[in-house]
Amino acid sequence: MTSLQTVKALAALAHETRLAVFRMLVQAGPEGLTPSALAELLTIAASPLSFHLKELSHAGLIAARPDGRKIYYSAEFATMNALVAYLTENCCGGEACAVDAVPVGCCAP
């Protein structure tokens, strides 16, 4: 991941609603959620939700998958893992870190 991609991802996540949407999609797993399900779960109106989904998508953090008349959004786990890897690269001065950067059992590529 480049520094420019990192800045775009962090900028997209630097909003309370977008962070909540992204976390909800991470929890939903690869199957993802429809915008209507996201709106209901997070009590967000459709118009601002659409804007936030677009911002997360442009940052490469989520992807849309059409399924008939519905669109499912899901987290881009590879991008998420690359972002965490970029942020923790050379962590702890090259020594082993005391804490895992990614929770155990989370986000397999």
Rosetta constraint file for C-alpha pairs under 8 A:
AtomPair CA 1 CA 5 HARMONIC 6.21 0.50
AtomPair CA 1 CA 6 HARMONIC 6.70 0.50
AtomPair CA 1 CA 82 HARMONIC 6.10 0.50
AtomPair CA 1 CA 83 HARMONIC 6.84 0.50
AtomPair CA 1 CA 86 HARMONIC 6.55 0.50
AtomPair CA 2 CA 6 HARMONIC 6.21 0.50
AtomPair CA 3 CA 7 HARMONIC 6.16 0.50
AtomPair CA 4 CA 8 HARMONIC 6.28 0.50
AtomPair CA 5 CA 9 HARMONIC 6.18 0.50
AtomPair CA 5 CA 59 HARMONIC 7.34 0.50
AtomPair CA 6 CA 10 HARMONIC 6.08 0.50
AtomPair CA 6 CA 83 HARMONIC 6.30 0.50
AtomPair CA 6 CA 86 HARMONIC 7.73 0.50
AtomPair CA 7 CA 11 HARMONIC 5.92 0.50
AtomPair CA 8 CA 12 HARMONIC 6.16 0.50
AtomPair CA 8 CA 59 HARMONIC 5.48 0.50
AtomPair CA 9 CA 13 HARMONIC 6.28 0.50
AtomPair CA 9 CA 56 HARMONIC 7.65 0.50
AtomPair CA 9 CA 59 HARMONIC 5.12 0.50
AtomPair CA 9 CA 60 HARMONIC 7.23 0.50
AtomPair CA 9 CA 61 HARMONIC 6.82 0.50
AtomPair CA 9 CA 83 HARMONIC 7.76 0.50
AtomPair CA 10 CA 14 HARMONIC 5.98 0.50
AtomPair CA 11 CA 15 HARMONIC 7.78 0.50
AtomPair CA 12 CA 18 HARMONIC 6.87 0.50
AtomPair CA 12 CA 19 HARMONIC 7.96 0.50
AtomPair CA 12 CA 55 HARMONIC 6.12 0.50
AtomPair CA 12 CA 56 HARMONIC 5.75 0.50
AtomPair CA 12 CA 59 HARMONIC 6.47 0.50
AtomPair CA 13 CA 18 HARMONIC 5.76 0.50
AtomPair CA 13 CA 19 HARMONIC 5.00 0.50
AtomPair CA 13 CA 22 HARMONIC 7.79 0.50
AtomPair CA 13 CA 56 HARMONIC 7.58 0.50
AtomPair CA 14 CA 18 HARMONIC 7.48 0.50
AtomPair CA 14 CA 19 HARMONIC 6.91 0.50
AtomPair CA 15 CA 19 HARMONIC 5.98 0.50
AtomPair CA 16 CA 20 HARMONIC 6.21 0.50
AtomPair CA 17 CA 21 HARMONIC 6.16 0.50
AtomPair CA 17 CA 52 HARMONIC 7.45 0.50
AtomPair CA 18 CA 22 HARMONIC 6.04 0.50
AtomPair CA 18 CA 52 HARMONIC 5.70 0.50
AtomPair CA 18 CA 53 HARMONIC 7.54 0.50
AtomPair CA 18 CA 56 HARMONIC 7.12 0.50
AtomPair CA 19 CA 23 HARMONIC 6.09 0.50
AtomPair CA 20 CA 24 HARMONIC 6.10 0.50
AtomPair CA 20 CA 42 HARMONIC 7.70 0.50
AtomPair CA 21 CA 25 HARMONIC 6.24 0.50
AtomPair CA 21 CA 38 HARMONIC 7.20 0.50
AtomPair CA 21 CA 42 HARMONIC 7.62 0.50
AtomPair CA 21 CA 53 HARMONIC 7.94 0.50
AtomPair CA 22 CA 26 HARMONIC 6.18 0.50
AtomPair CA 22 CA 56 HARMONIC 7.74 0.50
AtomPair CA 22 CA 61 HARMONIC 7.78 0.50
AtomPair CA 22 CA 62 HARMONIC 7.65 0.50
AtomPair CA 22 CA 75 HARMONIC 6.74 0.50
AtomPair CA 23 CA 27 HARMONIC 6.22 0.50
AtomPair CA 24 CA 28 HARMONIC 6.19 0.50
AtomPair CA 24 CA 38 HARMONIC 7.74 0.50
AtomPair CA 25 CA 29 HARMONIC 6.44 0.50
AtomPair CA 25 CA 32 HARMONIC 5.91 0.50
AtomPair CA 25 CA 33 HARMONIC 6.82 0.50
AtomPair CA 25 CA 73 HARMONIC 7.33 0.50
AtomPair CA 25 CA 74 HARMONIC 5.48 0.50
AtomPair CA 25 CA 75 HARMONIC 5.42 0.50
AtomPair CA 26 CA 30 HARMONIC 8.00 0.50
AtomPair CA 26 CA 74 HARMONIC 7.28 0.50
AtomPair CA 26 CA 75 HARMONIC 5.51 0.50
AtomPair CA 26 CA 77 HARMONIC 7.80 0.50
AtomPair CA 28 CA 32 HARMONIC 5.36 0.50
AtomPair CA 28 CA 33 HARMONIC 6.82 0.50
AtomPair CA 28 CA 74 HARMONIC 7.57 0.50
AtomPair CA 29 CA 74 HARMONIC 6.94 0.50
AtomPair CA 29 CA 75 HARMONIC 7.25 0.50
AtomPair CA 30 CA 74 HARMONIC 5.85 0.50
AtomPair CA 30 CA 75 HARMONIC 7.00 0.50
AtomPair CA 31 CA 72 HARMONIC 7.57 0.50
AtomPair CA 31 CA 74 HARMONIC 6.58 0.50
AtomPair CA 32 CA 72 HARMONIC 5.63 0.50
AtomPair CA 32 CA 73 HARMONIC 5.11 0.50
AtomPair CA 32 CA 74 HARMONIC 4.09 0.50
AtomPair CA 32 CA 75 HARMONIC 7.19 0.50
AtomPair CA 33 CA 37 HARMONIC 6.10 0.50
AtomPair CA 33 CA 38 HARMONIC 6.43 0.50
AtomPair CA 33 CA 72 HARMONIC 5.08 0.50
AtomPair CA 33 CA 73 HARMONIC 5.42 0.50
AtomPair CA 33 CA 74 HARMONIC 6.59 0.50
AtomPair CA 34 CA 38 HARMONIC 6.29 0.50
AtomPair CA 34 CA 70 HARMONIC 6.91 0.50
AtomPair CA 34 CA 71 HARMONIC 5.76 0.50
AtomPair CA 34 CA 72 HARMONIC 4.54 0.50
AtomPair CA 34 CA 73 HARMONIC 6.09 0.50
AtomPair CA 35 CA 39 HARMONIC 5.96 0.50
AtomPair CA 35 CA 46 HARMONIC 7.56 0.50
AtomPair CA 35 CA 49 HARMONIC 7.52 0.50
AtomPair CA 35 CA 50 HARMONIC 7.79 0.50
AtomPair CA 35 CA 71 HARMONIC 7.43 0.50
AtomPair CA 35 CA 72 HARMONIC 7.24 0.50
AtomPair CA 35 CA 73 HARMONIC 7.39 0.50
AtomPair CA 36 CA 40 HARMONIC 6.16 0.50
AtomPair CA 36 CA 46 HARMONIC 7.52 0.50
AtomPair CA 37 CA 41 HARMONIC 6.05 0.50
AtomPair CA 38 CA 42 HARMONIC 5.92 0.50
AtomPair CA 38 CA 43 HARMONIC 7.87 0.50
AtomPair CA 38 CA 44 HARMONIC 7.74 0.50
AtomPair CA 39 CA 43 HARMONIC 5.27 0.50
AtomPair CA 39 CA 44 HARMONIC 4.69 0.50
AtomPair CA 39 CA 45 HARMONIC 6.17 0.50
AtomPair CA 39 CA 46 HARMONIC 6.50 0.50
AtomPair CA 39 CA 49 HARMONIC 6.95 0.50
AtomPair CA 40 CA 44 HARMONIC 6.86 0.50
AtomPair CA 44 CA 48 HARMONIC 7.20 0.50
AtomPair CA 44 CA 49 HARMONIC 6.24 0.50
AtomPair CA 45 CA 49 HARMONIC 6.18 0.50
AtomPair CA 46 CA 50 HARMONIC 6.08 0.50
AtomPair CA 47 CA 51 HARMONIC 6.63 0.50
AtomPair CA 48 CA 52 HARMONIC 6.29 0.50
AtomPair CA 49 CA 53 HARMONIC 6.09 0.50
AtomPair CA 50 CA 54 HARMONIC 6.21 0.50
AtomPair CA 51 CA 55 HARMONIC 6.38 0.50
AtomPair CA 52 CA 56 HARMONIC 6.26 0.50
AtomPair CA 53 CA 57 HARMONIC 6.01 0.50
AtomPair CA 53 CA 62 HARMONIC 7.82 0.50
AtomPair CA 54 CA 58 HARMONIC 6.09 0.50
AtomPair CA 55 CA 59 HARMONIC 6.34 0.50
AtomPair CA 56 CA 60 HARMONIC 6.47 0.50
AtomPair CA 56 CA 61 HARMONIC 5.42 0.50
AtomPair CA 56 CA 62 HARMONIC 5.89 0.50
AtomPair CA 57 CA 61 HARMONIC 5.75 0.50
AtomPair CA 57 CA 62 HARMONIC 4.94 0.50
AtomPair CA 57 CA 63 HARMONIC 6.02 0.50
AtomPair CA 57 CA 64 HARMONIC 7.97 0.50
AtomPair CA 60 CA 76 HARMONIC 7.03 0.50
AtomPair CA 60 CA 79 HARMONIC 6.77 0.50
AtomPair CA 61 CA 75 HARMONIC 5.99 0.50
AtomPair CA 61 CA 76 HARMONIC 5.14 0.50
AtomPair CA 61 CA 77 HARMONIC 7.75 0.50
AtomPair CA 61 CA 79 HARMONIC 6.07 0.50
AtomPair CA 61 CA 80 HARMONIC 6.62 0.50
AtomPair CA 62 CA 73 HARMONIC 6.56 0.50
AtomPair CA 62 CA 74 HARMONIC 5.49 0.50
AtomPair CA 62 CA 75 HARMONIC 4.35 0.50
AtomPair CA 62 CA 76 HARMONIC 4.87 0.50
AtomPair CA 63 CA 73 HARMONIC 5.57 0.50
AtomPair CA 63 CA 74 HARMONIC 5.56 0.50
AtomPair CA 63 CA 75 HARMONIC 6.45 0.50
AtomPair CA 63 CA 76 HARMONIC 6.35 0.50
AtomPair CA 64 CA 71 HARMONIC 6.32 0.50
AtomPair CA 64 CA 72 HARMONIC 5.62 0.50
AtomPair CA 64 CA 73 HARMONIC 4.51 0.50
AtomPair CA 64 CA 74 HARMONIC 6.65 0.50
AtomPair CA 65 CA 71 HARMONIC 5.53 0.50
AtomPair CA 65 CA 72 HARMONIC 5.06 0.50
AtomPair CA 65 CA 73 HARMONIC 6.24 0.50
AtomPair CA 65 CA 74 HARMONIC 7.96 0.50
AtomPair CA 66 CA 70 HARMONIC 5.94 0.50
AtomPair CA 66 CA 71 HARMONIC 4.34 0.50
AtomPair CA 66 CA 72 HARMONIC 6.21 0.50
AtomPair CA 67 CA 71 HARMONIC 5.84 0.50
AtomPair CA 67 CA 72 HARMONIC 7.17 0.50
AtomPair CA 75 CA 80 HARMONIC 7.90 0.50
AtomPair CA 76 CA 80 HARMONIC 6.31 0.50
AtomPair CA 77 CA 81 HARMONIC 5.98 0.50
AtomPair CA 77 CA 107 HARMONIC 6.10 0.50
AtomPair CA 77 CA 108 HARMONIC 7.61 0.50
AtomPair CA 77 CA 109 HARMONIC 6.54 0.50
AtomPair CA 78 CA 82 HARMONIC 6.06 0.50
AtomPair CA 78 CA 109 HARMONIC 5.95 0.50
AtomPair CA 79 CA 83 HARMONIC 6.09 0.50
AtomPair CA 80 CA 84 HARMONIC 6.35 0.50
AtomPair CA 81 CA 85 HARMONIC 6.03 0.50
AtomPair CA 81 CA 107 HARMONIC 7.59 0.50
AtomPair CA 82 CA 86 HARMONIC 6.01 0.50
AtomPair CA 83 CA 87 HARMONIC 6.19 0.50
AtomPair CA 84 CA 88 HARMONIC 6.12 0.50
AtomPair CA 84 CA 101 HARMONIC 7.32 0.50
AtomPair CA 84 CA 102 HARMONIC 7.90 0.50
AtomPair CA 85 CA 89 HARMONIC 5.73 0.50
AtomPair CA 88 CA 101 HARMONIC 7.46 0.50
AtomPair CA 90 CA 94 HARMONIC 5.21 0.50
AtomPair CA 91 CA 95 HARMONIC 7.33 0.50
AtomPair CA 91 CA 97 HARMONIC 6.96 0.50
AtomPair CA 92 CA 96 HARMONIC 6.88 0.50
AtomPair CA 92 CA 97 HARMONIC 6.01 0.50
AtomPair CA 100 CA 104 HARMONIC 7.97 0.50
AtomPair CA 102 CA 106 HARMONIC 6.83 0.50
